[in-house]
Amino acid sequence: MTTLQNLMKEIKKLKPIPAVANQLLTVVDNPDSSMEDIANVIQYDPAITASVLKTCNSAFFGLKNPAESIKDAVNMLGTDQVIELVLLKSGAKALSGSQKGYGMEGGDMWKYSVSSAVIAKQVAVKLSLKNKNTIFTSALVKDIGKIILEVHVSDSSKKIKDLVENKGFSFGEAEKKVLGIDHAELGAMIAKMWKFSPRMIKIIRNHHLADEKMIKDKEIAAVYLADCICMMMGQGVGSDGLSYRFKAQAMKQLGFSANDVSMIIAEFGINMQEVEELLNIV
Amino acid sequence: MKQIVGVADMKVSNDPKESIITYSLGSCIGLVIFDPVARVGGMLHYMLPESSIDKGKAKQRPYMFADSGIPRLFKAAYKLGAVKQRMKIYAAGGAEILDQKGFFNIGKRNYMALKKMFFKNNVMINKQDVGGNVNRTVRIEIATGDIYVKTSGSKEVKI
């Protein structure tokens, strides 16, 4: 078993996701916020601002005149695009390493995370859910617990593998049984220490719906569905593969038919090129 | 030279120096065909069984669906001299999430779409590695027709 204190120590060693992401989410999910409020929050972080401007001025966006401020960028590319860039850039450093314990090479987790976020947003748009940016970001960072747990998963890989392959456990259930904690719970702990909103902490903790009561929460169900679709698509998936539980009840809760799921997959198939390009520029 | 087949993508080759590879198949199917006489190989990586759910997208990305992708894979191989009767066929992928039953089981539906189409057209699958809860990366060497599969976290094996 991994002691909680040890895990806390390891969390403290991580470089947290920049505070601007949390502040930005508070502002964007408030319907009274203006474009100016949003630009002001971003400008507060000079490193992110410089990095966002650099990306905005890259060939990918093909702007006629360079954006010289976040306000310019918002005017030229639209608020949504700039918010998404800030959120992606905030998550990039923490999520782009390799997680050998999960059989993921460098870039795999980042690919999986960005794909999940893009799919979660598609689901949120289809269902007209509010808090699209919170859903996007929660899907982006939901596996953050793997960053710490991977070493422990690696140390106990035989036991975990045996439970998954021979005893009918899901990968998360096996983590919990062997290590005393699963990556979703650990992710929520990290999110709490990094002062993410209670909403995001809740979504991260429940993104595999280990607690079935959470199915009723549409934002959680949306992130859960995005994760399932991402697993099915396989991009950036590790050795835990598709060994998580599918809950048809969540589809019912969202009012999703199998055809709706197929439509989301098809749409992602079209968007994928854009995702690849985003991965390259962020 | 390595030709990479992306998601919703297809490649064929008759260059003995080449191999064709597709990464990380989950519920998608990687369909590999090879004519050992003409030494023509091809690979398709499709995501969904039927294009009828969105005709527009099928037009844009025909390799996304089994029914629009599979005939195109065969036709592209015929163009390089492959002959249907000589073709060796291998299918991989079609994995599923635990408890993913019925109509939501995209992996199984992807595999069934393949079987259905092959049955109608009198084509046999020679080898396959489908289902389960793992990701697969598949590669074929055009010079020999040897096919290799790797599940994530394990070593590549020749099949």
Interface residues (C-beta under 8 A of the other chain):
Chain A: G103 M104 V164 S170 C228 M231 M232 M233 G234 Q235 G236 V237 G238 S239 G241 L242 S243 Y244 R245 F246 K247 A248 M251 A258 N259 V261 S262 M263 I265 A266 E267 G269 I270 M272
Chain B: G6 V7 A8 S24 L25 G26 S27 C28 M47 L48 I53 D54 K57 Q60 R61 M64 A95 E96 I97 L98 D99 Q100 K101 G102 F103 F104 I106 G107 N133 V134 N135 T151 S152 G153 S154
